[in-house]
């Protein structure tokens, strides 16, 4: 049985304004290998060498953002000044760097329809003082 929303990117996400959704695995292993980007769910049983989706199978767009935001959907940005990110060219996943706190809504056009992904951006995190300094 196939779920009608098998490519839905998931529940709302929450990040701080000084964070970004980026995939460092395409940069190098020194910055971590955790994937943290906007991505469709790929239903079924994972395989070592899955058949690739066509380049135009998925399309991301930013459909709503805070009034004072100029943020956009990004594909293969350079997350670290000293490294260029590899761009595999199919753009099935997207990356995002918010510029102001607020609610951002993305749309994913997928083979099974259009899905929305909400990202709520909180003000930048402030570092906590060490316990000894709080006295």
SENU-240557 format. One record per residue (C-alpha): residue in one letter; x, y negated, z. Coordinates in steps of 0.02 Angstrom, whole numbers, plus 50000, padded with zeros to 5 digits. Layout:
N
[site "a" [X Y Z]]
...
This chain:
135
[site "x" [50000 50000 50000]]
[site "x" [50071 49831 49949]]
[site "x" [50045 49680 50060]]
[site "x" [49975 49532 49964]]
[site "x" [50098 49413 50048]]
[site "x" [50254 49520 50034]]
[site "x" [50370 49374 49989]]
[site "x" [50309 49252 50123]]
[site "x" [50465 49170 50200]]
[site "x" [50404 49191 50380]]
[site "x" [50340 49091 50528]]
[site "x" [50379 48906 50560]]
[site "x" [50559 48869 50601]]
[site "x" [50628 48747 50728]]
[site "x" [50797 48661 50715]]
[site "x" [50880 48502 50779]]
[site "x" [50914 48352 50667]]
[site "x" [51102 48384 50675]]
[site "x" [51083 48564 50612]]
[site "x" [51066 48631 50436]]
[site "x" [50994 48784 50356]]
[site "x" [51142 48847 50254]]
[site "x" [51214 49014 50204]]
[site "x" [51399 49015 50254]]
[site "x" [51420 49192 50189]]
[site "x" [51444 49115 50017]]
[site "x" [51585 49003 50079]]
[site "x" [51706 49114 50174]]
[site "x" [51715 49233 50322]]
[site "x" [51796 49105 50437]]
[site "x" [51635 49009 50468]]
[site "x" [51526 49157 50512]]
[site "x" [51427 49281 50412]]
[site "x" [51253 49248 50478]]
[site "x" [51132 49197 50344]]
[site "x" [51024 49051 50394]]
[site "x" [50933 48983 50244]]
[site "x" [50759 48975 50169]]
[site "x" [50729 49145 50090]]
[site "x" [50585 49250 50028]]
[site "x" [50547 49415 50111]]
[site "x" [50593 49559 49999]]
[site "x" [50470 49698 50036]]
[site "x" [50506 49882 50026]]
[site "x" [50651 49989 50076]]
[site "x" [50820 49902 50062]]
[site "x" [50938 49983 49938]]
[site "x" [51125 49967 49918]]
[site "x" [51109 49904 49738]]
[site "x" [50932 49836 49717]]
[site "x" [50869 49782 49548]]
[site "x" [50893 49594 49542]]
[site "x" [50747 49476 49524]]
[site "x" [50743 49367 49370]]
[site "x" [50822 49195 49391]]
[site "x" [50650 49113 49384]]
[site "x" [50561 49238 49499]]
[site "x" [50567 49119 49648]]
[site "x" [50560 48930 49653]]
[site "x" [50577 48817 49807]]
[site "x" [50511 48640 49826]]
[site "x" [50493 48517 49969]]
[site "x" [50311 48463 49967]]
[site "x" [50298 48362 50128]]
[site "x" [50425 48271 50236]]
[site "x" [50428 48127 50361]]
[site "x" [50396 47957 50282]]
[site "x" [50573 47893 50314]]
[site "x" [50660 48051 50253]]
[site "x" [50759 48067 50093]]
[site "x" [50802 48252 50119]]
[site "x" [50787 48373 49973]]
[site "x" [50797 48560 49942]]
[site "x" [50977 48606 49907]]
[site "x" [51057 48749 49814]]
[site "x" [51238 48792 49855]]
[site "x" [51286 48636 49951]]
[site "x" [51460 48625 50024]]
[site "x" [51430 48655 50210]]
[site "x" [51612 48627 50256]]
[site "x" [51721 48488 50187]]
[site "x" [51867 48603 50149]]
[site "x" [51773 48739 50054]]
[site "x" [51667 48748 49898]]
[site "x" [51515 48861 49909]]
[site "x" [51491 48998 49781]]
[site "x" [51332 48976 49680]]
[site "x" [51267 49143 49616]]
[site "x" [51148 49047 49502]]
[site "x" [50979 49127 49537]]
[site "x" [50922 49007 49675]]
[site "x" [50807 49132 49760]]
[site "x" [50861 49057 49926]]
[site "x" [50871 48873 49970]]
[site "x" [50965 48770 50095]]
[site "x" [50915 48614 50187]]
[site "x" [50991 48477 50292]]
[site "x" [50862 48364 50377]]
[site "x" [50898 48179 50391]]
[site "x" [50766 48131 50521]]
[site "x" [50661 48225 50650]]
[site "x" [50486 48276 50597]]
[site "x" [50393 48409 50499]]
[site "x" [50453 48469 50330]]
[site "x" [50347 48586 50223]]
[site "x" [50423 48691 50085]]
[site "x" [50334 48792 49952]]
[site "x" [50399 48953 49881]]
[site "x" [50327 49005 49713]]
[site "x" [50351 49194 49709]]
[site "x" [50290 49340 49603]]
[site "x" [50146 49366 49727]]
[site "x" [50091 49184 49737]]
[site "x" [50136 49022 49824]]
[site "x" [50188 49024 50007]]
[site "x" [50224 48883 50130]]
[site "x" [50368 48874 50253]]
[site "x" [50361 48740 50389]]
[site "x" [50521 48677 50470]]
[site "x" [50499 48569 50624]]
[site "x" [50651 48461 50657]]
[site "x" [50681 48402 50834]]
[site "x" [50794 48255 50882]]
[site "x" [50980 48297 50886]]
[site "x" [51031 48404 51033]]
[site "x" [51127 48313 51169]]
[site "x" [51271 48404 51254]]
[site "x" [51240 48453 51434]]
[site "x" [51361 48398 51567]]
[site "x" [51461 48538 51649]]
[site "x" [51386 48600 51813]]
[site "x" [51534 48533 51915]]
[site "x" [51511 48358 51841]]
[site "x" [51327 48354 51890]]
[site "x" [51383 48376 52072]]
